[in-house]
Each structure stands twice: as structure tokens, then as C-alpha cells.
Amino acid sequence: MWEPSAAKLQAISNMCVFMYVGETDEYRWHDEMKREADVLRSRGTVARYTVEKGQPHRLETLAGANAARLFDGFEETKQGCRR
């Protein structure tokens, strides 16, 4: 999230949030993304933070045939985004 704040996190707290970041992403947002997922989960939101091993900013591990992982998340949202 660009310039995260409590209000922005609250605004998305009813949505399922699936975050993927490359292990070698040059933007290095790992800590912030993990913190955001932790805050959302603590509020009962379905939120997942996944580090893609060996991947840069552009994730090949979610491309092509591997894109099914993204669609699995879409299917999961049918169960609701609050726990």
C-alpha cells in the first residue's frame, strides 16, 4: 500500500487481501507488506502475505500455468473475507 495508514487499512478490512512479493524485489517493501497483513489479520480479515523465493519485482512464479494460484485466492473469497 502506498503511504499506509490506519484509515487505509480500515477501508480495505472487509476485503480479502492476498499479497505476493519477490524475495529479491528491489523496492524492499517486505516489512511493510508483512506488517499490513498482520494488522488486517488481527482485525479478522482474510489476509495473506507470501514471499516468492528467488523472484524479483516481476513475479514469474505467478505467470502462465502458475497463475492458477491467483485464481485459487479468488475462489477462497467466496467463503467470505472475514474470520
C-alpha positions as CSV (number, residue, x, y, z in Angstrom):
1,M,0.0,0.0,0.0
2,W,1.4,3.4,-0.9
3,E,1.7,5.5,2.2
4,P,-0.2,3.1,4.5
5,S,-2.3,4.5,7.4
6,A,-4.8,3.1,9.9
7,A,-7.6,4.6,7.9
8,K,-6.5,3.0,4.6
9,L,-6.2,-0.4,6.3
10,Q,-9.6,0.0,7.8
11,A,-11.0,0.9,4.4
12,I,-9.9,-2.5,3.0
13,S,-10.6,-4.6,6.1
14,N,-13.7,-6.1,4.6
15,M,-11.8,-7.3,1.5
16,C,-9.7,-10.5,1.2
17,V,-6.1,-9.4,0.7
18,F,-3.5,-11.6,-0.9
19,M,-0.1,-10.1,-1.2
20,Y,2.8,-11.6,-3.1
21,V,6.3,-10.1,-3.1
22,G,9.5,-11.3,-4.8
23,E,12.3,-12.3,-2.4
24,T,14.7,-10.1,-4.3
25,D,12.3,-7.3,-5.1
26,E,14.4,-4.1,-5.4
27,Y,11.7,-2.0,-3.7
28,R,12.1,-3.9,-0.5
29,W,8.6,-3.5,0.8
30,H,8.7,-6.8,2.6
31,D,8.5,-5.5,6.2
32,E,5.7,-3.1,5.4
33,M,3.6,-5.7,3.5
34,K,4.0,-8.2,6.3
35,R,3.0,-5.6,8.9
36,E,-0.1,-4.7,6.8
37,A,-1.1,-8.3,6.5
38,D,-0.6,-8.8,10.3
39,V,-2.7,-5.8,11.1
40,L,-5.5,-6.9,8.8
41,R,-5.5,-10.4,10.2
42,S,-5.6,-9.1,13.8
43,R,-8.9,-7.3,12.7
44,G,-10.4,-10.6,11.4
45,T,-9.6,-10.0,7.7
46,V,-8.5,-12.8,5.5
47,A,-5.0,-11.5,4.6
48,R,-2.1,-13.5,3.3
49,Y,1.5,-12.3,2.7
50,T,3.7,-14.6,0.6
51,V,7.3,-14.2,-0.3
52,E,8.1,-15.8,-3.7
53,K,11.6,-17.3,-3.4
54,G,14.2,-16.1,-5.8
55,Q,11.8,-13.7,-7.6
56,P,12.4,-10.0,-8.4
57,H,9.6,-7.4,-8.5
58,R,8.0,-9.1,-11.6
59,L,6.9,-12.5,-10.3
60,E,7.3,-15.3,-12.8
61,T,6.0,-17.8,-10.2
62,L,2.5,-16.4,-10.7
63,A,2.6,-16.3,-14.5
64,G,1.3,-18.7,-17.1
65,A,0.3,-22.1,-15.7
66,N,1.2,-20.9,-12.2
67,A,-1.5,-18.2,-12.4
68,A,-3.9,-20.8,-11.1
69,R,-2.6,-19.9,-7.6
70,L,-4.2,-16.4,-8.1
71,F,-7.5,-18.0,-9.1
72,D,-7.4,-20.2,-6.0
73,G,-7.4,-17.0,-4.0
74,F,-10.4,-15.7,-6.0
75,E,-12.2,-19.0,-5.2
76,E,-11.3,-18.6,-1.5
77,T,-13.1,-15.2,-1.4
78,K,-16.4,-17.0,-2.0
79,Q,-16.1,-18.2,1.6
80,G,-16.0,-14.6,2.8
81,C,-13.2,-12.3,3.8
82,R,-13.9,-12.0,7.5
83,R,-12.9,-14.7,10.0
